Amino acid sequence: MSEFSRSPEYTSFRSSIPLRKITVDSGTEKGWKVYDSGPKTVKTPLVCLPPACGTADVYYKQVLGLSAKGIRVICAEHPVYWSVNEFCSGLKKLMDALELDKAHLFGASLGGFLAQKFAEYTENCPRVASLILCNTFCDTSVFQYNERSNLFWVLPSMVLKKMIMVNLPSSHTDKRIIDSIDFMVEKLDSLSQQDLASRLTINCIDCHVKPEKVKHIDAVTIIDVFDECALTGPVREVLYKCYPWAKLAHLKAGGNFPYLSRNEEVNLHLQIHLRQFDGTQDRARDL
């Protein structure tokens, strides 16, 4: 068991905030896994979408830290979806089921990409109040598995896990980053073959964010790290060009999972981002 899993903080999170399974797609037992903390009267909460290797609870440090400030935080892990449109339709139904008007979407890696695509998907009837994008991308062509993405569904779990883990550094001197990797590997091991295959398919099938369809999102914050992570500089530059009006929040270090290894800094940037909505109908907290 990882250091984070054994921590009193994680134990407190799991014992105080129930995991809900919400089924939104008819004719199936597939359900979203949701942690919902903070004032339920808030109808435009912060919704956190995990990376391909993560489960909903990877954002437990955001839930505990921000809900204590009166911010409603929802961590949402999607069921097996094989396309971006299927995911977007499912997230829209989930928001309807939770009676949410809009959401401030916080996503890392694949979660950040899907947050952008959902903003694009709901352009004509906006359901996204703002975006906070962490170590993410806006074009899947940067990944080396594009041509093989249609075969992921038949590959065994071990092969799929290795495809994800190849991007994780094998050695590190920063204990918090080491602990964050151990925790995420633990979460990766808990995912089924179908979960892994579907996520990697969405992650690698040729797709990109259309800048003209997300320009209605006025408030965008991009959180990046300066140390080693899976994304290269050119990938980040493409994201910056997609959102020339975005606020950039650079962390000196944090690795692939700064929301775990540098949670205090990430939480501060999230609070700063959400503060601009205080006093508006899109506020994420009760005032």
C-alpha positions in Angstrom: 0.0 0.0 0.0 1.3 3.5 -0.9 2.3 6.2 1.6 -0.7 8.3 0.5 -3.2 5.4 0.9 -2.0 4.8 4.5 -2.1 8.5 5.4 -4.7 9.8 8.0 -5.7 12.4 5.4 -6.8 9.7 2.8 -8.4 7.6 5.5 -10.4 10.6 6.6 -11.5 11.3 3.0 -12.7 7.7 2.4 -14.5 7.5 5.8 -16.2 10.9 5.6 -17.2 11.3 1.9 -19.2 8.4 0.4 -18.5 7.1 -3.1 -21.7 7.2 -5.2 -22.4 5.3 -8.4 -24.7 7.2 -10.7 -26.0 5.4 -13.8 -27.1 7.9 -16.5 -27.1 5.7 -19.7 -30.2 3.7 -20.3 -30.0 0.0 -21.0 -26.7 -0.4 -19.2 -25.3 -0.8 -15.7 -22.3 1.4 -16.5 -22.2 4.1 -13.9 -20.2 7.2 -13.0 -18.2 7.1 -9.7 -18.7 10.3 -7.9 -17.4 12.0 -4.7 -19.4 15.1 -3.8 -18.3 17.4 -1.0 -19.3 20.9 0.0 -22.5 22.8 0.0 -25.1 21.1 -2.2 -26.9 24.5 -2.7 -24.0 25.4 -5.1 -25.2 24.6 -8.6 -21.9 25.5 -10.4 -19.3 23.4 -8.5 -15.7 22.5 -9.3 -15.8 19.2 -11.1 -12.5 17.2 -11.3 -11.9 14.8 -14.1 -9.0 12.3 -13.6 -6.2 11.3 -16.0 -6.2 8.0 -17.9 -4.4 6.2 -15.1 -6.5 7.7 -12.3 -9.7 7.1 -10.3 -12.0 9.7 -8.8 -10.2 9.7 -5.5 -6.9 11.0 -6.9 -8.2 14.5 -6.2 -8.8 13.7 -2.5 -6.4 16.5 -1.5 -8.5 19.0 -3.5 -11.7 17.8 -2.0 -10.5 18.1 1.6 -8.7 21.3 1.1 -11.3 23.2 -0.9 -14.5 21.9 0.7 -13.1 23.2 4.0 -13.1 26.7 2.3 -16.8 26.3 1.5 -16.2 25.2 -2.2 -18.3 22.4 -3.6 -16.0 19.9 -5.2 -17.2 16.9 -7.2 -14.7 14.2 -8.4 -16.2 12.3 -11.4 -14.8 9.1 -12.8 -16.5 8.1 -16.1 -17.6 4.5 -17.0 -16.3 2.7 -20.1 -16.8 5.1 -23.0 -15.1 4.5 -26.4 -15.5 8.0 -27.9 -15.2 11.6 -27.0 -18.9 12.2 -28.0 -20.0 9.3 -25.8 -18.1 10.8 -22.9 -19.5 14.3 -23.4 -23.1 13.0 -23.7 -22.5 11.0 -20.5 -21.1 14.0 -18.6 -24.1 16.2 -19.7 -26.5 13.5 -18.4 -24.5 13.3 -15.1 -24.8 17.1 -14.6 -28.5 16.9 -15.3 -28.8 14.0 -12.7 -26.9 16.1 -10.1 -29.0 19.2 -11.0 -26.0 21.3 -11.9 -26.4 24.4 -14.0 -22.8 24.6 -15.1 -19.4 23.4 -13.8 -15.9 24.7 -13.4 -14.0 21.8 -14.9 -10.5 20.9 -13.5 -8.8 18.2 -15.5 -5.4 16.6 -15.7 -3.9 15.0 -18.8 -6.8 13.1 -20.5 -9.2 14.7 -18.0 -8.1 18.1 -19.2 -8.5 17.2 -22.8 -12.0 15.8 -22.2 -12.9 19.0 -20.2 -12.0 21.0 -23.3 -14.0 18.8 -25.6 -17.0 19.0 -23.3 -16.8 22.8 -23.4 -16.8 22.4 -27.2 -19.7 19.9 -27.1 -21.9 22.3 -25.1 -20.9 25.4 -27.0 -24.5 26.2 -28.1 -25.9 25.7 -24.6 -23.0 26.3 -22.3 -22.5 24.0 -19.3 -18.9 25.0 -18.6 -18.3 28.1 -16.5 -14.5 27.9 -16.7 -11.6 25.6 -17.3 -8.5 24.7 -15.2 -6.2 22.6 -17.2 -3.3 20.7 -15.5 -0.4 19.0 -17.5 -2.7 18.5 -20.4 -3.0 18.7 -24.2 -5.4 19.8 -26.9 -4.4 17.5 -29.7 -4.1 13.7 -29.4 -1.8 13.5 -32.5 1.2 14.0 -30.1 0.8 10.4 -28.9 2.7 7.6 -30.6 -0.1 5.0 -30.5 -2.6 6.8 -32.9 -2.5 4.1 -35.6 -3.0 1.3 -33.1 -5.8 2.8 -31.1 -8.4 0.6 -32.7 -6.7 -2.5 -31.3 -6.6 -1.5 -27.7 -9.8 -3.2 -26.9 -8.2 -6.7 -27.4 -4.9 -6.0 -25.6 -4.4 -7.5 -22.1 -4.3 -5.3 -19.1 -0.6 -5.7 -18.5 0.2 -4.4 -22.0 -2.1 -1.4 -21.5 -0.6 -0.6 -18.1 2.9 -0.7 -19.6 1.9 1.8 -22.3 0.8 4.2 -19.5 3.7 3.6 -17.2 6.4 4.2 -19.8 5.7 7.9 -19.3 6.4 7.7 -15.5 10.0 8.4 -14.4 11.7 5.4 -12.9 13.7 7.4 -10.5 13.2 10.6 -8.6 14.7 12.3 -5.5 11.6 14.3 -4.5 9.7 12.2 -1.9 6.4 13.8 -2.5 6.7 13.1 -6.2 7.7 9.5 -5.5 4.7 9.1 -3.2 2.4 10.6 -5.9 3.7 8.1 -8.5 3.3 5.1 -6.1 -0.3 6.2 -5.4 -1.2 6.6 -9.0 0.3 3.2 -9.9 -1.9 1.7 -7.2 -4.9 3.4 -8.8 -3.8 2.2 -12.3 -3.7 -1.4 -11.0 -7.3 -1.1 -9.8 -8.6 -0.3 -13.3 -10.2 -3.1 -15.4 -9.0 -4.0 -18.9 -12.1 -2.3 -20.3 -11.4 0.9 -18.4 -7.8 1.0 -19.5 -8.6 0.1 -23.2 -11.4 2.7 -23.5 -9.4 5.5 -21.9 -6.4 4.8 -24.1 -8.6 4.7 -27.1 -10.0 8.1 -26.4 -6.6 9.4 -25.5 -5.0 8.2 -28.7 -7.6 8.3 -31.5 -7.0 11.2 -33.8 -8.8 14.2 -32.3 -8.2 17.9 -31.4 -9.8 20.8 -29.7 -11.2 23.4 -32.1 -10.1 26.9 -30.8 -13.1 28.7 -32.3 -15.5 26.4 -30.3 -14.0 27.1 -26.9 -13.5 30.9 -27.2 -16.7 31.4 -25.3 -14.9 30.2 -22.1 -13.6 33.5 -20.8 -11.8 32.1 -17.7 -9.1 29.6 -18.3 -6.1 28.8 -16.1 -3.4 26.5 -17.3 -1.3 24.8 -14.5 2.1 23.4 -15.7 5.2 22.2 -14.0 8.8 23.2 -14.8 10.3 19.8 -13.9 10.1 16.5 -15.7 6.7 15.3 -16.8 5.1 13.3 -19.6 4.3 16.3 -21.8 6.9 18.0 -23.9 7.4 21.8 -24.3 6.0 21.8 -27.9 2.7 20.1 -26.6 2.3 22.8 -24.0 3.0 25.6 -26.6 0.1 24.3 -28.7 -2.2 24.4 -25.7 -1.1 28.0 -24.9 -1.8 29.1 -28.5 -5.3 27.6 -28.2 -6.0 29.8 -25.2 -4.0 33.0 -25.7 -6.1 34.7 -23.0 -5.5 32.0 -20.3 -3.7 32.7 -17.0 -0.6 30.6 -16.7 0.2 29.1 -13.3 3.7 27.6 -13.4 4.9 25.3 -10.6 8.7 25.0 -10.0 8.2 21.2 -9.5 5.4 18.7 -9.2 6.0 15.9 -11.8 3.1 14.3 -13.6 0.7 14.6 -10.6 1.1 18.1 -9.0 -2.4 17.9 -7.5 -1.0 15.2 -5.3 2.7 16.2 -4.9 2.1 20.0 -4.7 -1.5 20.0 -3.6 -1.1 23.3 -1.5 0.1 25.2 -4.6 -2.5 23.7 -6.9 -5.3 24.3 -4.4 -4.2 28.0 -4.1 -4.3 28.4 -7.9 -7.8 26.8 -7.9 -9.0 29.2 -5.2 -7.6 32.2 -7.1 -9.3 31.0 -10.3 -12.7 30.5 -8.6 -12.5 33.7 -6.6 -13.4 35.8 -9.7 -16.8 34.1 -9.7 -17.7 35.0 -6.1 -20.9 37.1 -6.2 -22.0 35.7 -9.5 -24.4 33.0 -10.4 -21.4 30.8 -11.3 -19.9 30.9 -7.9 -18.4 27.6 -6.7 -19.0 28.3 -3.0 -21.7 29.5 -0.6 -21.0 33.1 0.5 
